[in-house]
Amino acid sequence: MRGVSGGERKRVSIAETLATKSTVVAWDNSTRGLDASTALDYAKSLRIMTDISNRTTLVTLYQAGEEIYNLMDKVLLIDEGRMVYSGPAKGARRYFQDLGYFCPPDQTTADFLTACTDPIERRFRGDFEGPIPKGPVELEKAFRDSEAYKRVLQDVADYEKALQETDHADARMFKQSVQETKSKTVSKKLKLHSIFRSTSPHLYQA
């Protein structure tokens, strides 16, 4: 709309996302343009929202500081479409150090992780003996051979087992709660409009 700034559109998009009460929310670089202090406050808000509403929050953040990184439970590192690490955020730095990568004392964990996928930025430990996996293919293979990957597979297996044992009780409860919150007086035309709005590009500019 003419006269609506990018910042205003972003704030409206954030409000739309929060109002949906969805169980899974994805935020794509939503701290872009914010100063470090505001970005941290925003990340803390996501942390609180995630804990209180018992939802899953997926975020991609530009130049995330250490305080923001420490708010995360898990981290996923992708290099040219290949998963080179997925697991606890607190264990990611040690994982790549054990592979032979060097992390300078003044470098944040987020910058270190992304540097491991950059041929120009990555650095290696001088005291490390043995081959060091480099590039997306070697890093992916190293991850799939690691204990970290085995834990990922175990988490998936445990989750699927829980679903079978409960006969998808949580899913049925969620569907029932959604049906109960829907207004029976809303027209089909309005419902269809809501679907189109929820999938509009504006929602993902947050």
C-alpha positions in Angstrom: 0.0 0.0 0.0 1.3 3.5 -0.8 2.4 5.4 2.2 3.2 2.3 4.3 6.9 2.0 5.1 8.9 -1.1 5.3 9.2 -0.9 9.1 5.5 -0.5 9.4 4.9 -3.5 7.2 7.4 -5.5 9.2 5.6 -4.7 12.5 2.2 -5.6 11.1 3.7 -8.9 9.8 5.1 -9.7 13.2 1.7 -8.9 14.8 0.0 -11.2 12.3 2.3 -14.0 13.1 1.9 -13.7 16.8 -1.9 -13.5 16.5 -2.2 -16.8 14.7 -1.2 -18.8 17.8 0.5 -21.3 15.6 2.5 -24.2 17.1 5.4 -23.6 14.6 6.7 -20.2 13.7 9.5 -19.3 11.3 11.3 -16.0 11.4 13.5 -15.1 8.4 16.1 -12.5 9.3 13.7 -10.5 11.3 16.4 -8.5 13.2 17.7 -6.9 10.0 18.0 -3.2 10.5 17.9 -3.3 14.3 20.7 -2.2 16.6 22.3 -4.8 18.8 20.4 -3.9 21.9 17.0 -4.0 20.2 17.9 -7.2 18.4 18.7 -8.8 21.7 15.4 -7.7 23.2 13.5 -9.1 20.2 15.3 -12.4 20.6 14.4 -12.5 24.3 10.8 -11.9 23.4 10.9 -14.9 21.0 12.4 -17.0 23.8 9.6 -16.0 26.2 6.9 -16.5 23.6 8.3 -20.0 22.8 8.4 -21.1 26.4 5.0 -19.6 27.5 3.0 -20.8 24.5 4.8 -24.1 24.2 5.5 -23.6 20.5 8.4 -24.3 18.2 10.3 -21.2 16.9 12.7 -21.4 13.9 14.9 -18.3 13.3 17.5 -17.2 10.9 19.4 -14.1 12.2 21.9 -11.9 10.7 25.1 -11.4 12.8 23.7 -12.9 15.9 25.7 -11.9 19.0 26.7 -14.3 21.7 23.9 -13.3 24.0 21.3 -14.0 21.3 23.0 -17.3 20.4 22.9 -18.5 24.0 19.1 -18.1 23.9 18.8 -20.9 21.3 18.2 -24.6 22.2 19.5 -26.0 18.9 21.3 -24.9 15.8 21.3 -26.1 12.3 24.3 -25.3 10.0 23.8 -25.8 6.3 26.6 -25.5 3.6 25.4 -25.5 0.0 22.2 -27.3 0.9 24.0 -30.0 3.0 23.5 -30.4 6.7 26.9 -30.2 8.3 25.6 -29.9 11.9 22.4 -30.2 13.8 22.1 -30.4 17.5 22.4 -28.5 20.8 23.6 -24.9 20.3 26.0 -25.3 23.3 27.8 -28.2 21.7 28.3 -26.7 18.2 31.5 -24.8 18.9 33.2 -27.9 20.5 32.0 -30.1 17.7 33.9 -28.1 15.0 36.9 -27.6 17.2 37.2 -31.3 17.6 37.1 -31.6 13.8 40.3 -29.4 13.7 38.8 -25.9 13.3 40.2 -22.9 15.3 38.0 -20.4 17.0 39.7 -17.1 18.0 38.9 -16.0 21.6 37.1 -12.9 20.4 34.9 -14.6 17.8 31.3 -15.2 18.5 30.0 -18.8 18.2 27.6 -17.8 15.3 30.4 -16.2 13.4 32.7 -19.2 14.0 30.2 -21.6 12.7 29.5 -19.8 9.5 33.3 -19.3 9.1 33.7 -23.0 9.1 31.8 -23.1 5.8 33.7 -20.3 4.2 37.0 -21.2 2.5 38.3 -17.6 3.1 37.2 -17.2 6.7 37.8 -20.6 8.2 41.0 -21.3 10.2 42.5 -24.5 11.5 44.1 -25.6 14.8 47.9 -25.7 14.6 48.1 -28.6 17.1 45.6 -30.8 15.3 46.8 -34.0 13.8 45.0 -35.8 11.1 42.8 -34.8 8.1 40.3 -32.0 8.6 37.1 -32.2 6.6 36.7 -29.2 4.3 33.8 -28.2 2.1 30.1 -29.2 2.2 30.6 -32.8 1.1 33.4 -33.7 3.6 31.7 -31.8 6.4 28.4 -33.6 5.7 30.1 -37.0 5.8 31.9 -36.1 9.0 28.6 -35.2 10.6 26.8 -38.3 9.5 29.7 -40.3 11.0 29.5 -38.4 14.3 27.8 -39.1 17.6 25.9 -35.8 17.1 24.1 -37.3 14.1 23.3 -40.4 16.0 21.6 -38.3 18.7 19.6 -36.6 16.0 18.4 -40.0 14.7 17.6 -41.1 18.2 15.6 -38.0 18.9 13.5 -38.6 15.7 13.0 -42.3 16.7 12.0 -41.4 20.2 9.5 -38.8 18.9 7.9 -41.2 16.4 7.7 -43.9 19.1 5.9 -41.5 21.4 3.4 -40.7 18.6 2.7 -44.4 18.1 2.4 -45.1 21.8 -0.1 -42.2 22.3 -1.9 -42.9 19.0 -1.3 -39.3 18.0 -3.2 -37.9 20.9 -1.5 -34.6 20.8 -2.4 -34.1 17.1 -6.1 -34.9 17.8 -6.2 -32.6 20.7 -4.6 -29.8 18.6 -7.2 -30.3 15.8 -10.0 -30.2 18.3 -8.8 -27.0 19.9 -8.5 -25.4 16.5 -12.0 -26.3 15.6 -13.3 -25.0 18.9 -11.7 -21.6 18.4 -13.1 -21.1 14.9 -16.1 -19.0 14.6 -19.1 -20.8 13.1 -20.5 -17.6 11.8 -17.5 -16.7 9.5 -18.3 -17.0 5.9 -16.4 -19.3 3.5 -15.4 -16.3 1.5 -13.8 -14.7 4.5 -12.1 -17.9 5.5 -10.6 -18.2 2.1 -9.3 -14.6 2.2 -7.7 -15.4 5.6 -5.9 -18.4 4.0 -4.5 -16.2 1.2 -3.4 -13.5 3.7 -1.6 -16.0 5.9 0.5 -17.2 3.0 1.2 -13.7 1.6 4.8 -12.5 1.2 4.2 -9.9 3.9 4.1 -12.5 6.5 7.6 -13.7 5.7 9.1 -10.2 5.7 9.1 -10.2 9.5 
